């Protein structure tokens, strides 16, 4: 269902009493990303679903990796875990924050194509080649990020979790 986070009313979603909102490669396309985070957190605060409430966001990582591909795809920004933590503190200081980078190998290709070569797009062949390598790269990437806590990758995700408690928390 199409939904404009700023123009459309939240009421239909309030009736659903959601306990989790997942944003996958969306927030970097919204100019007022902090406002978007705030509105999503408000939606969860107003939910009467039992148990914890979670906002999960998956976004492109590292402002320094911003390049021509980001511009082509309509990105306003890229994020760091520190920036996501800062936004979380601003919009949901009561929530537990966690984050993790991943896809360090994809970051290299993104930098070469978008920052160095300044390409505006990449072909299906490049996507297929990367997909073919994923079964080999994914376990290495998981090891680097889980065991070694590598603070680098093409993407970063965060989870904001508000513990269960009174359902109605006043929003800012």
C-alpha positions in Angstrom: 0.0 0.0 0.0 1.3 3.4 -0.9 1.8 5.7 2.1 3.2 9.2 2.4 4.7 9.4 5.8 4.2 13.1 6.2 0.9 13.7 4.3 -1.2 10.6 5.1 -2.9 10.1 8.5 -1.5 7.5 10.8 -4.9 6.3 12.0 -5.2 3.3 9.7 -1.9 2.0 11.1 -2.9 2.9 14.7 -5.9 0.5 14.4 -3.4 -2.3 13.4 -1.5 -1.9 16.7 1.8 -2.6 15.1 4.7 -3.8 17.2 7.4 -3.5 14.5 8.1 -1.1 11.6 10.7 -2.1 9.1 12.2 0.5 6.7 14.4 -1.0 4.0 16.3 1.5 1.9 13.8 4.3 2.4 15.0 6.9 4.9 17.9 8.0 2.7 15.3 9.1 0.1 13.5 11.4 2.6 14.8 14.9 2.9 13.5 15.2 6.5 14.8 11.9 7.8 14.7 12.9 11.4 11.0 13.9 11.0 10.4 10.5 9.4 12.1 8.7 12.3 10.0 10.8 14.7 6.7 9.9 13.0 7.5 6.2 12.9 8.4 6.3 16.6 5.2 8.1 17.4 3.3 5.5 15.5 4.9 2.8 17.7 4.4 4.8 20.9 0.7 5.0 20.2 0.3 1.3 19.5 -1.5 -0.8 22.0 0.2 -4.0 20.9 1.6 -6.0 23.8 5.3 -6.4 24.3 8.2 -4.4 23.0 8.0 -2.1 20.0 10.7 -2.0 17.4 11.8 0.3 14.6 14.2 -1.5 12.2 15.9 0.7 9.6 18.3 -0.5 6.8 20.2 2.3 5.1 23.3 3.0 3.0 26.4 3.5 5.1 29.2 6.1 5.3 28.7 9.7 4.2 32.2 9.7 2.7 31.0 7.0 0.3 28.3 9.3 -1.2 28.8 9.6 -4.9 27.2 9.7 -8.3 25.3 6.4 -7.8 23.7 7.9 -4.6 22.6 11.0 -6.6 21.2 8.8 -9.4 19.2 6.8 -7.0 17.8 9.8 -5.2 19.7 9.5 -1.9 19.9 12.6 0.2 22.5 11.0 2.5 24.3 8.0 3.8 24.5 7.1 7.5 27.0 6.0 10.1 26.1 4.0 13.2 27.0 7.1 15.2 24.5 9.3 13.2 21.8 6.7 13.6 22.5 6.6 17.4 22.3 10.4 17.5 18.9 10.4 15.7 17.7 7.7 18.0 18.6 9.7 21.1 16.7 12.7 19.6 13.5 10.9 18.7 13.4 7.9 21.1 15.7 8.4 24.1 13.7 5.7 25.9 14.6 3.1 23.3 17.5 0.6 23.3 19.7 1.2 20.3 21.7 -1.4 18.4 23.3 -1.3 14.9 25.6 -3.3 12.7 27.4 -2.7 9.4 27.5 -5.3 6.7 28.5 -5.9 3.0 32.0 -4.6 3.2 32.8 -6.1 -0.2 29.9 -4.2 -1.8 31.2 -1.0 -0.3 34.4 -1.3 -2.4 32.4 -1.6 -5.6 30.2 1.3 -4.7 33.2 3.6 -4.1 34.9 2.6 -7.3 31.8 3.0 -9.4 30.2 6.0 -7.6 33.2 8.0 -6.3 36.1 7.2 -8.5 34.5 6.4 -11.9 31.5 8.6 -11.2 29.2 6.2 -12.9 25.5 7.0 -12.9 24.4 3.4 -13.0 25.7 -0.1 -13.2 24.7 -3.0 -15.4 22.9 -6.2 -14.8 26.2 -8.1 -15.4 27.8 -6.4 -12.4 24.8 -7.3 -10.2 24.8 -10.9 -11.4 28.6 -11.2 -10.8 28.2 -9.9 -7.3 25.3 -12.2 -6.6 27.3 -15.1 -7.8 30.1 -14.3 -5.3 27.7 -13.8 -2.4 27.7 -17.4 -1.2 31.5 -17.1 -0.8 31.6 -13.5 0.5 28.7 -13.6 2.9 30.3 -15.9 5.5 33.5 -13.8 5.4 31.4 -10.6 5.7 29.5 -12.1 8.7 32.7 -13.1 10.4 34.2 -9.7 9.9 31.2 -7.9 11.3 30.1 -10.4 14.0 33.5 -11.6 15.4 35.7 -8.7 14.5 33.1 -5.9 14.8 34.3 -4.2 11.6 32.8 -0.7 11.6 32.5 -0.6 7.8 30.2 -1.8 5.1 28.0 -0.7 2.2 25.0 -0.7 4.5 24.1 -0.3 8.2 21.0 -1.3 10.0 19.7 -0.2 13.3 17.1 -1.5 15.7 15.3 0.7 18.2 13.5 -1.2 20.8 11.2 0.3 23.3 10.6 -2.2 26.1 7.1 -3.3 26.9 5.3 -1.1 29.4 2.4 1.3 29.4 1.0 1.3 25.8 0.4 5.0 25.5 3.5 7.2 25.8 3.1 10.8 25.1 5.1 11.9 22.0 7.2 15.1 21.9 
